[in-house]
Amino acid sequence: MNVISAAIHILKKAGSPLHAQDLASQMIAEGLWKTEGKTPAATVSARLYSDIKNNCDKSPFERAGPQTFALKDLAALPGNSARTLPKVQKTPKPPSANASFSFTDCAQKVLEEFGDKKPMHYKEITEKALHKEWLVTSGKTPHASMYAQVITEIKRQQNRGERPRFVQHGHGYVGLRQWMGHGLTFQIEQHNHQVCKALRQRLLAMTPGDFEELISLLLAEMGFDRVEVTKLSADGGIDVRGTLVVGDVIRIKMAVQVKKWNLKNKIQAPVVQQVRGSLGAHEQGLIITTSDFTKGARTEAAQADKTPIALMNGEQLVMLLMEHGIGVHRSTPDLFELDKEFGPVMQ
């Protein structure tokens, strides 16, 4: 039997809706269907979902819930005189618990579950993410959005000297970097990781004044205008002030406090409160540290009824420095590899 016929047989026998996992298990146990795939439940779910989508009212199946299927009318099926299965009462579908997954996080989840350590086309990745209900979007071009966000993340992380989690394989195919554990590219990434650690240690060894000057340079590279290091005697907890300019249209006054702290000492909520209390008219706050922030500090910074305070920890600081070429430089050109699909294979 094929999947459709086997599913009808099992659902008729059960007389009630079944999850794809139960359907697949019973189909295989009764010898109705064989598969060499590692995710039979996913295959069954995809086939039945496709049948419902393509055949609409003519499909014998209907969805009773996430990956759960039922037969519409047993009596209407060929060769069957059994009683009619009570119509499944559909309840309003609750908001997906996975609605917070980003496009890139969905891509990683799909590749991990379905990729079998092989690249997948971005359209297939998007379809599986939508089908698994990991991706919730109202956009009309989810495939394009998926590919654009994956490529944007790759380029951004490469610019930082960071190891991207995705790898482009050409012609729309994407894989996971974690599947590539050898070769020159891997060695370069390992080297860049060590550079990140060394750069962070150098930040800790800088004098407070030099560190503040470094931050002012970074802010200028990030698009801030009128960056000025405040006087130590009159900063009120603020070390650098500037205006973030976006497209010569949006101008946001920012007051920045920098904390060159050891990695073991995290910024706590009172520091966030101090910065908020030192803000001038129409200013927003930013705290930059070589360390990190406690949960309480992050909660305080995100208070909805108060002036927002942005937080940048040591890892984010190092990545931005590398992205903008501050404290580091590129010593080698980019690597090129020949596409396997290009031209005849040379013996």
Disulfide bonds with the S-S distance in Angstrom:
none
